[in-house]
Amino acid sequence: MKSVKRIKDTLGKFSFRTGVIVLALCIPFYILSFAQMALPISAAAKGTLWVIFFGLAKTTQYGGLTILGAEGLKRLKEYKNRTLNQK
């Protein structure tokens, strides 16, 4: 349990901008995890690639959310609402 807290504390030290970038990285990994199914390769290779890319997507998603924290999520929601109301 000490290592989980240490990782969380380390990720919490990163900036808001870094959190947004890491969180945005999960989108291409999600796309890759499902797009590779169209490749003409064996089912075992497809399964392996899916596990790798889907794992990377989840890791970047939860890592980005940990970096942002609750206050960062509020900032993102406020920014989204401001930009939608300006249009």
N, C-alpha and C positions, 0 to 999 in steps of 0.2 A: 504494500500500500504506500510505502514511502516513495517508491519510484514513480507511481502515478501522480502523487502530489508534486513531486519534483518536476515532472514533465509539464504538468498543468501550470506550475509557477513559471517555468522557463518560457512556455508559449505565451503566457500573459504579459511578458515583458516586451514583446514585439509591438510595433506600432499599428495603428488603425489601418494605415495604407497596406501594410504587409498582410494583415488579416483579410482585407478585401481581395488582394491578389491571390492569396492561397485559396480563398473560397471560390474565386472565379476559375481556378485551375480544375475544379471538380467537373466543370461542364465538358471540356474536351475528353476527360477520362470516361465520363458516362457515355459520350457519343462513341468513343473508340471501343468500349466494352460491348456495345451492341452492333456496331458497324462491322466489326471483324467477323461476324457470323456469315457475311456474304462472301468471304474469301473461300477459294476452292482448296481448302486444306482439310485434314482429317478431323473427326469429331473430338478426338483427344486434344489435339492442338487448339481447337476452338475453345474447348472447356478450360484449358490452361490459360489461354489469353484472356478469356472472360474473367476468370478468377483474379488474374493480375490487374487488369484495367479496372474492374469493379472495386477491387481492394484499394487501388490508388485513389479512385474517386471518393470512396467513403473516408479514407484517411485524410485527404485534402479537405473534404467537407467538414469533418469534425475538428480537424486542426484549425481551419479558418474560423469556425464558430468559437473555439476555445480562445483563439487570439483576440477576436472581437469582443467577446464577453457580452453581458447584458447591455452595457452602456453603448457599445458599438452597434448592436442590433437596433437600438433606439435611433442612433444617428442615421443608419441606413434607411430605416422606415421614414424618418422625417425628410431625408433627401429625396426619396422616391415620391412622397406625397407632394413636396414642393415642385418637383419637376412635372408631375402629372397635372397639377393645378395651374401651371403656367401655360400649358398647351391649350 
